[in-house]
Amino acid sequence: MVYQAAIFDMDGLLLDTERLYIELGTQLGKDMGYSLPLSPFLESIGRDSRDAARIFLSYMGEDFPIDALRSQMRSRMSEAIRERGAPRKPYATEILTRLHEAGMPIAIATSTGRDEARFRIESAGWTGLFETFAFGDEVSHGKPEPDIFLLAASRLGAEPEHCVVLEDSPYGLRAARRAGMTSIWVPDLLTPESFPEDRANADFIVGSLREACDIIMHS
């Protein structure tokens, strides 16, 4: 198939921010007097802020100060990126540059909200490589619903069946499948071994963004 456009997830795919989120969130929890288990962090990968809040409350109880945690986490994430630089994944800049130079329209469709996402994209130096963006706070239903991918495709002027989605999360793969798009799974913290039922939602499973780029360029 010749693709009209490529749609990228951001956190965990292009940026190694999931590990940073777990690191900073665990420490913040301790600072607030809580011992946060790993499970809600992992279950929140690929989900928007509303779903992530519900996941954390299901583990920590309805009295857990989730709004305070989220507010401080935004500040700590931004501070860490300013101090350390944007944690780019291997070959992230290269795949974006190759597709951009080849004339393929590309977009980001991320569960992260507009302001946070734009800051991370700008910090990575990628703003000029994308035709458009779709953010988690722009849709009523986050992944695994297809809304955000359909929004990105609409903004690109591309038919969903001619779009390829690159994802690291099973929830993103489910969203891509429901949107009727081809999907490439580039696993990060959530793997096919842990989510065997989602193998069928991925048209391709690859070990790196370089492999994903080769699939797209040679389609």
Secondary structure, DSSP 8 states (H G I E B T S, - for coil): ---SEEEE--BTTTB-HHHHHHHHHHHHHHHTT----HHHHHHHTT--HHHHHHHHHHHH-TTS-HHHHHHHHHHHHHHHHHHH---B-TTHHHHHHHHHHTT--EEEEESS-HHHHHHHHHHHT-GGG-SEEEEGGGSSS-TTSSHHHHHHHHHHT--GGGEEEEESSHHHHHHHHHHT-EEEE--SSS-TTT-GGGGGG-SEE-SSHHHHHHHHHT-
